[in-house]
């Protein structure tokens, strides 16, 4: 396994967002500082703008409304078993759509019940690129642990065209 990680901190409309890339690909992302991700990863940090450039460009293009599918290579090392199957299935849910927790359980073939899918979404190490914001409850948006919580989820789903803008967005 490769043993270094390069970080990029990107300002976005939903708050500062950090990307972490190993030699293989994107291993983690999230709101807040790189120190938070670094503690979880335990990999030696390198300063490598070339390694992070593509992921940064794609994230910026996503927020500019110019990108609907991320092509950045993925490093799935933080996941295994049923969790990995669920997150890989989620990674294939298209831009501008959403699935319910139960639908994602079926799509993944993991045997994880809908309630367990919610727990996996809450611990997704690669939000936005592995789009946990696209998983909704059967009776509403459901929860979201990234950024400012459900408001960030609502913003992302509106940005992608799944939800209609409200008067507050105009």
C-alpha positions in Angstrom: 0.0 0.0 0.0 1.1 3.5 -0.7 2.0 5.5 2.4 1.7 9.2 1.6 -1.2 11.7 1.3 -1.4 15.1 -0.2 -4.1 17.6 0.9 -5.9 20.4 -0.8 -8.3 22.8 1.0 -10.9 24.2 -1.3 -13.4 27.0 -0.5 -16.9 26.0 -1.7 -20.4 27.5 -1.4 -21.1 24.9 1.4 -18.0 25.8 3.4 -14.3 25.0 3.3 -13.8 21.4 2.0 -10.6 19.3 2.2 -9.5 16.6 -0.2 -7.0 13.9 0.7 -5.2 12.0 -2.1 -2.8 9.1 -1.9 -0.8 7.7 -4.7 -3.8 5.6 -5.7 -6.5 8.3 -5.5 -9.0 10.2 -3.4 -9.0 8.5 0.0 -11.0 11.1 2.1 -12.7 14.4 1.9 -14.8 16.5 4.2 -15.6 19.8 5.8 -13.0 21.4 8.1 -9.3 21.3 8.3 -6.8 18.7 6.9 -5.7 18.0 10.5 -9.0 16.3 11.1 -8.5 14.1 8.1 -4.8 13.5 8.9 -5.6 12.1 12.4 -7.9 9.6 10.8 -5.6 8.6 8.0 -2.3 8.3 9.8 -0.3 8.6 6.5 2.8 10.7 5.9 1.9 14.1 4.4 3.5 15.3 1.2 3.0 18.6 -0.5 2.2 17.7 -4.0 0.0 20.1 -6.0 0.2 17.9 -9.0 -1.4 15.0 -7.1 -4.3 17.1 -5.9 -4.8 19.3 -9.0 -7.3 17.1 -10.9 -9.5 16.6 -7.8 -9.5 20.3 -7.0 -10.4 21.2 -10.6 -13.2 18.6 -10.6 -14.6 19.9 -7.3 -14.5 23.5 -8.6 -16.2 22.4 -11.8 -18.9 20.6 -9.8 -19.7 23.7 -7.8 -19.7 25.8 -11.0 -22.4 23.5 -12.4 -20.0 22.2 -15.1 -19.3 18.7 -13.9 -21.8 15.9 -13.2 -19.5 12.9 -12.8 -16.2 12.8 -10.9 -13.4 10.9 -12.7 -10.8 11.3 -10.0 -9.4 7.8 -9.1 -10.6 6.5 -5.8 -8.6 4.9 -3.0 -11.2 2.8 -1.1 -8.7 1.7 1.7 -10.8 3.1 4.5 -13.7 0.8 3.7 -14.3 -2.9 3.5 -17.0 -5.5 3.5 -20.6 -4.4 3.4 -19.7 -0.8 3.9 -17.5 -0.9 0.8 -20.3 -2.5 -1.2 -22.8 0.1 -0.1 -20.4 3.1 -0.8 -19.4 1.7 -4.2 -23.1 1.4 -5.2 -23.7 4.9 -3.9 -20.8 6.1 -6.1 -22.8 5.0 -9.1 -26.0 7.0 -8.2 -26.2 9.7 -10.9 -26.0 13.5 -10.5 -29.5 15.0 -10.2 -31.1 11.9 -8.8 -31.6 10.4 -5.3 -32.3 7.0 -3.8 -33.9 6.1 -0.5 -32.0 4.3 2.2 -34.0 1.1 1.3 -33.2 1.5 -2.4 -29.5 1.8 -1.8 -29.6 -1.3 0.5 -31.1 -3.2 -2.5 -28.7 -1.7 -5.1 -25.7 -2.6 -3.0 -26.7 -6.3 -2.5 -25.0 -6.0 0.8 -27.7 -7.3 3.0 -27.5 -4.2 5.1 -31.0 -3.0 6.2 -32.2 0.5 5.4 -31.4 1.7 9.0 -27.9 0.4 8.7 -27.5 2.4 5.4 -28.1 5.6 7.4 -25.2 4.7 9.7 -22.9 4.0 6.7 -23.9 7.4 5.2 -23.0 9.2 8.4 -19.5 7.7 8.3 -18.8 8.1 4.6 -15.2 9.2 4.4 -15.6 10.7 0.9 -18.7 13.0 0.9 -19.7 14.8 -2.3 -17.6 12.5 -4.6 -19.3 9.5 -3.0 -22.6 11.4 -2.9 -24.3 10.5 0.5 -26.3 13.7 0.0 -28.2 11.7 -2.7 -29.6 9.3 -0.2 -33.0 10.4 1.2 -35.6 9.1 3.5 -38.8 7.7 2.1 -40.7 10.6 3.8 -38.3 13.5 3.3 -34.6 14.5 3.1 -33.4 12.4 6.1 -30.3 13.4 8.0 -26.9 14.7 6.9 -23.7 15.0 9.0 -21.6 17.1 6.7 -21.2 20.9 6.6 -24.2 22.6 8.2 -26.2 19.3 8.3 -29.5 19.0 6.4 -29.2 22.6 5.0 -26.0 21.5 3.2 -27.8 18.4 1.9 -30.7 20.6 0.7 -28.2 23.0 -1.0 -26.4 20.1 -2.8 -29.6 18.5 -4.0 -30.9 21.9 -5.2 -27.6 22.6 -7.0 -27.9 19.2 -8.8 -31.5 20.0 -9.8 -33.1 17.2 -7.7 -34.9 19.7 -5.5 -36.5 22.9 -6.7 -35.1 26.2 -5.3 -37.0 27.9 -2.6 -37.6 31.6 -2.3 -34.5 31.8 0.0 -32.4 30.5 -2.9 -33.5 33.2 -5.4 
